[in-house]
């Protein structure tokens, strides 16, 4: 990413910038410019040849347009949204992303409809795979609230691995940190279907609240409210190896 920004200091024509960022053809971009739908640093412009830098504030129909290149986003997923690009029953997390071509973003690890917390999205498929592939062992931390008290022996059970209903193999070792009678942090390096809920079910308990706090070294920004998102920093992107 640093090399991209070094190159971009040379500046880029506005029509090329918009075309590469949004996927619209230059002909379509020029029509939008003619209609006054584009602004740069607060000023409406119709000049397709205007040269813009990486830190320019470009809006298309009032929505921010990021510089060309891969996008990396953290979203605070609210309850009631599904981690899908399309769903006929519930609103999707990508519907919260007010960017062109948001429906083409990869969702890096899904959360249940009633689970809240950190969701990562990107246009970089290889980066998404490094997060979701079990061989990379990217730790994901969940804050769990349970219906019944969590026994101390559950720590060893999670570390040893549990047999889940309809599964042939035990879960991989997971870290359980008990915070109070009904609250704990669970760190997983795999992502089976409803895994946290099924692990607690396997020890005779029930999850009543589930929230993902981090993925690898990337922590949910405490400044974000449910439904809000921001772009990842270079350091956060590069933390995924």
C-alpha positions as CSV (number, residue, x, y, z in Angstrom):
1,X,0.0,0.0,0.0
2,X,2.9,2.4,0.8
3,X,4.2,1.9,-2.8
4,X,0.7,2.7,-4.2
5,X,0.5,6.0,-2.3
6,X,4.1,6.9,-3.3
7,X,3.1,6.4,-7.0
8,X,-0.2,8.3,-6.5
9,X,1.6,11.5,-5.3
10,X,2.2,12.0,-9.0
11,X,-1.6,12.5,-9.2
12,X,-4.2,11.0,-11.5
13,X,-6.8,12.4,-13.9
14,X,-10.2,12.6,-12.3
15,X,-12.0,10.5,-14.9
16,X,-9.4,7.8,-14.6
17,X,-9.5,8.0,-10.7
18,X,-13.3,7.6,-10.7
19,X,-13.4,4.8,-13.3
20,X,-10.8,2.7,-11.5
21,X,-12.4,3.3,-8.1
22,X,-16.0,2.6,-9.1
23,X,-15.9,0.4,-12.2
24,X,-17.9,3.0,-14.3
25,X,-16.6,3.6,-17.8
26,X,-14.9,6.9,-18.5
27,X,-17.9,7.7,-20.8
28,X,-20.3,7.2,-17.8
29,X,-18.0,9.2,-15.5
30,X,-17.9,12.1,-17.9
31,X,-21.8,12.1,-18.0
32,X,-21.8,12.3,-14.2
33,X,-19.3,15.2,-14.3
34,X,-21.4,17.0,-16.8
35,X,-24.5,16.7,-14.6
36,X,-22.5,18.1,-11.6
37,X,-22.6,14.9,-9.6
38,X,-18.9,15.0,-8.7
39,X,-17.1,17.2,-6.2
40,X,-13.4,17.3,-5.2
41,X,-12.4,18.8,-1.9
42,X,-15.8,20.5,-1.5
43,X,-16.0,22.0,-5.0
44,X,-18.3,20.6,-7.7
45,X,-16.2,20.1,-10.9
46,X,-17.0,19.1,-14.5
47,X,-13.3,18.9,-15.5
48,X,-12.5,15.2,-16.4
49,X,-8.8,16.2,-16.8
50,X,-8.5,17.6,-13.3
51,X,-5.5,15.9,-11.5
52,X,-6.3,14.6,-8.0
53,X,-4.0,13.3,-5.3
54,X,-4.6,10.3,-3.0
55,X,-5.7,12.5,-0.1
56,X,-8.3,14.4,-2.2
57,X,-11.8,14.2,-0.8
58,X,-13.9,13.0,-3.8
59,X,-17.6,12.6,-3.7
60,X,-19.9,11.0,-6.2
61,X,-23.6,11.8,-5.7
62,X,-22.6,12.8,-2.1
63,X,-20.9,9.4,-1.3
64,X,-17.1,9.3,-0.7
65,X,-15.0,7.6,-3.4
66,X,-11.8,6.0,-2.2
67,X,-8.6,6.1,-4.3
68,X,-8.1,3.3,-6.8
69,X,-6.7,0.1,-5.2
70,X,-7.8,-2.6,-2.8
71,X,-10.2,-1.6,0.0
72,X,-10.0,-2.9,3.6
73,X,-12.9,-2.1,5.9
74,X,-13.9,-2.8,9.5
75,X,-17.6,-2.8,10.3
76,X,-19.4,-2.9,13.6
77,X,-22.1,-5.4,12.7
78,X,-25.4,-4.8,14.5
79,X,-27.9,-7.5,15.5
80,X,-30.4,-8.4,12.8
81,X,-28.0,-8.2,9.8
82,X,-26.6,-11.2,7.9
83,X,-23.0,-11.6,6.6
84,X,-24.0,-12.0,3.0
85,X,-24.0,-10.0,-0.2
86,X,-27.6,-10.9,-0.9
87,X,-30.4,-12.2,1.3
88,X,-34.2,-12.3,0.8
89,X,-35.0,-12.3,4.5
90,X,-32.7,-10.0,6.4
91,X,-30.7,-6.8,5.6
92,X,-27.1,-7.6,4.7
93,X,-23.9,-6.1,6.2
94,X,-22.8,-4.8,2.7
95,X,-26.0,-2.7,2.7
96,X,-24.3,-0.7,5.4
97,X,-21.3,0.2,3.3
98,X,-22.0,3.4,1.4
99,X,-19.4,2.9,-1.3
100,X,-19.6,2.1,-5.0
101,X,-19.6,-1.7,-5.8
102,X,-19.9,-2.6,-2.1
103,X,-21.7,-5.8,-3.1
104,X,-18.5,-7.0,-4.7
105,X,-16.6,-6.9,-1.4
106,X,-15.4,-10.2,0.3
107,X,-16.7,-10.8,3.8
108,X,-13.9,-12.2,5.9
109,X,-15.6,-14.6,8.3
110,X,-19.3,-14.5,8.9
111,X,-21.3,-13.8,12.0
112,X,-24.8,-15.1,12.8
113,X,-27.7,-12.8,12.4
114,X,-28.0,-12.3,16.2
115,X,-24.3,-11.9,16.7
116,X,-22.7,-8.4,16.9
117,X,-19.2,-7.1,16.5
118,X,-16.2,-6.9,14.2
119,X,-16.7,-7.9,10.5
120,X,-13.9,-7.3,8.0
121,X,-14.6,-6.7,4.3
122,X,-12.2,-6.3,1.4
123,X,-11.8,-6.2,-2.3
124,X,-8.6,-8.3,-2.0
125,X,-9.6,-12.0,-2.2
126,X,-6.1,-13.2,-1.2
127,X,-6.1,-11.1,1.9
128,X,-9.6,-12.4,2.8
129,X,-8.4,-16.0,2.3
130,X,-5.5,-15.5,4.8
131,X,-8.0,-14.5,7.4
132,X,-10.6,-17.3,6.8
133,X,-8.3,-20.2,6.0
134,X,-7.8,-22.5,9.1
135,X,-4.1,-23.1,8.1
136,X,-3.3,-19.5,8.9
137,X,-4.7,-20.0,12.5
138,X,-5.9,-16.4,12.7
139,X,-7.3,-16.0,16.3
140,X,-10.8,-14.6,16.6
141,X,-11.9,-13.4,20.0
142,X,-15.6,-13.5,21.1
143,X,-17.3,-12.1,24.2
144,X,-19.9,-14.6,25.3
145,X,-22.8,-14.3,27.7
146,X,-24.4,-17.6,28.9
147,X,-27.7,-18.7,30.4
148,X,-26.0,-20.8,33.2
149,X,-22.8,-20.3,35.2
150,X,-19.6,-21.3,33.4
151,X,-17.7,-24.0,35.3
152,X,-13.9,-23.8,35.7
153,X,-13.5,-27.2,34.1
154,X,-14.8,-25.7,30.9
155,X,-11.3,-24.1,30.4
156,X,-9.7,-27.5,30.0
157,X,-12.6,-28.8,27.9
158,X,-12.2,-26.0,25.4
159,X,-8.4,-26.4,25.3
160,X,-8.7,-30.2,24.7
161,X,-11.4,-29.8,22.0
162,X,-15.0,-30.7,22.1
163,X,-17.1,-33.1,20.0
164,X,-20.0,-31.2,18.5
165,X,-23.3,-32.7,17.4
166,X,-23.1,-34.2,13.9
167,X,-19.3,-33.7,13.7
168,X,-16.7,-36.4,13.2
169,X,-13.7,-34.5,14.7
170,X,-13.1,-32.6,17.8
171,X,-12.8,-28.8,17.6
172,X,-9.3,-27.4,17.5
173,X,-7.9,-26.2,20.9
174,X,-9.7,-23.0,21.9
175,X,-8.9,-20.5,24.7
176,X,-11.6,-19.8,27.3
177,X,-11.1,-16.9,29.8
178,X,-13.9,-16.8,32.4
179,X,-14.7,-13.2,33.3
180,X,-17.7,-13.8,35.6
181,X,-20.2,-16.5,36.3
182,X,-22.0,-15.9,33.0
183,X,-19.4,-14.1,30.9
184,X,-16.2,-15.2,29.1
185,X,-13.9,-14.6,26.2
186,X,-13.4,-17.3,23.7
187,X,-10.5,-17.4,21.2
188,X,-11.0,-19.6,18.1
189,X,-8.6,-20.4,15.2
190,X,-11.3,-22.1,13.1
191,X,-14.8,-21.2,12.1
192,X,-17.3,-24.0,12.1
193,X,-21.0,-23.4,11.7
194,X,-22.4,-21.7,14.9
195,X,-19.2,-22.9,16.6
196,X,-19.2,-20.9,19.8
197,X,-22.9,-21.6,20.5
198,X,-22.4,-25.3,19.8
199,X,-19.3,-25.6,22.0
200,X,-21.2,-24.2,25.0
201,X,-24.2,-26.5,24.1
202,X,-21.7,-29.4,24.2
203,X,-21.0,-28.6,27.9
204,X,-24.6,-28.2,28.7
205,X,-24.9,-24.4,28.5
206,X,-26.6,-21.9,26.2
207,X,-25.2,-18.7,24.7
208,X,-27.6,-15.8,25.1
209,X,-25.2,-13.0,23.8
210,X,-22.3,-13.2,21.4
211,X,-20.0,-10.4,20.2
212,X,-16.8,-10.6,18.2
213,X,-14.1,-8.2,19.5
214,X,-11.1,-8.9,17.3
215,X,-9.7,-10.8,14.4
216,X,-5.9,-11.4,14.7
217,X,-4.3,-8.2,15.7
218,X,-7.3,-6.1,14.4
219,X,-9.6,-5.0,17.2
220,X,-13.0,-3.4,16.8
221,X,-12.6,0.3,17.0
222,X,-14.3,1.5,20.2
223,X,-15.2,4.8,18.5
224,X,-17.5,2.9,16.1
225,X,-21.2,2.6,16.8
226,X,-23.3,-0.4,15.6
227,X,-23.7,-0.1,11.8
228,X,-20.7,2.2,11.4
229,X,-17.5,1.4,9.6
230,X,-14.0,2.8,8.8
231,X,-11.1,1.9,6.5
232,X,-8.3,-0.1,8.0
233,X,-4.9,1.5,8.6
234,X,-1.8,0.3,6.7
235,X,-0.6,-1.3,10.0
236,X,-3.9,-3.2,10.4
237,X,-3.8,-4.5,6.8
238,X,-0.2,-5.6,7.1
239,X,-0.8,-7.4,10.4
240,X,-2.5,-10.1,8.4
241,X,0.3,-12.4,7.1
